[in-house]
Amino acid sequence: MSWEQVQLVDIVSLRTGKLDSNAAVEDGSHPFFTCAQQTFRIDEPAFNTKAVLLGGNNAAGIFPLKYYEGQFNAYQRTYVIESLDPNVLIIRFLYYALRPALSHFQSASIGAATQYLTKGILDSFKVGIPPIATQNCIVSILSTYDNLIENNRRRIQLLEQAAWLLYKEWFVHLRFPGHEHTTITNGIPAGWERKTLGDVVKVVKGKNITKDSVKNGSVPVVAGGLSPAYYHDTANAVGPVITVSASGANAGYVNLYHEDIWASDCSYISTTSTEYLCYFYLLLTSKQKEVFGFQKGVAQPHVYPKDLQRLPLFEPTKNIVRLFEEFVLCNFKQVKILLAQNKLLTQARDLLLPRLMNGVISM
């Protein structure tokens, strides 16, 4: 099989968003794409199209690649890629065609502390373009996997949202079990105490790892605290853990990993520090804006463990925290199962993708 090799500059339009990475808002009505693996939310869209979204900078050179149809907004260093002619290129086909190229973009990127993917690198990149019928067929096959993955992601969001609503009810509105018989003085229920995060859990600095020292293995390396970037050996793995990204445009982002990870460019709280990991994950999520407020630096913001330890909080009674953990643990067990399913679906799709693209499986 021989497909015509075409430079991207000849078949796509390539522009970027206009916003800073901290423009995201909680519970926004539209997706907000940044250079993080995580997709954030925003209220005001700037685009309404079918597009490939490609991050243009990343501390580890792991550039997020996504596809979206509809209204959205984008960070000023996120590329919004659209087809110049849908009769020549189906933009969702390009999404699949670019996935195998991410390692090339990583090696071709420039920069030291932060890796940059320039427009020149993208413009000159060549991709094989088959006939439209073949593009449609490939998209139809691969999107079946992506649709299943997306359905699971939505279920995960609903499960986490239910846990968050219960957290808000108990610990924000203070309508926890037995609140009717609890005295509240100056906004603090009897038996609760004003403390800092460092008073109640241990915040550990991750062990930084460079691209050159990455080894093949079964443990994902969390670089930036958002999404597993590489795989490493099992030495020094921790999990499950709460991570707080240490550097980059979204320094301070809170995430929960249910599996063993290598905590690299992040701070983390593990089960060796607390048995109530779900509770503390939701607590930190509720204080996400305050955590972002600990960012230091402009070109390369950082959030340090010593600052996280200063985060003020109310410590409820142990009985309340234990009861809450029991309530939400079922939700997070379901999340873990769905994440495992998505991992298998992703592996199956990524195994099939190159075979479709190089003609091993003919259309």
Buried (B, 14 or more C-beta within 10 A) or exposed (E): EEBEEBEBBEBBEBBBBEBEBBBBBEEBEBBBBBBBBBBBBBEEBBBEBBBBBBBBBBBBBBBBBBBBEEBBBBBBBBBBBBBEEEEBBBBBBBBBBBBBBBEEBBEBBEEEEBBBBBBEBBEEBEBBBBEBEBBBBBBEBBBEBBEBBEEBBEBBEEBBEEBBEBBEEBBEEBEBEEBEEBEEEEEBBEEBEEEEBBBBBBBBBBEEBEBEEBBEBEBBBBBBBBBBBBBBEEEEBBBBBBBBBBBBBBBBBBBBBBBBBBBBBBBBBBEEBBEBBBBBBBBBBBBBEBBBEBBEEEEEBBBBBEBBBEBEBBBBBEEBBEBBBEBBBEBBEBBBBBBEBBBEBEEEBEEBBEEBBEBEEEB
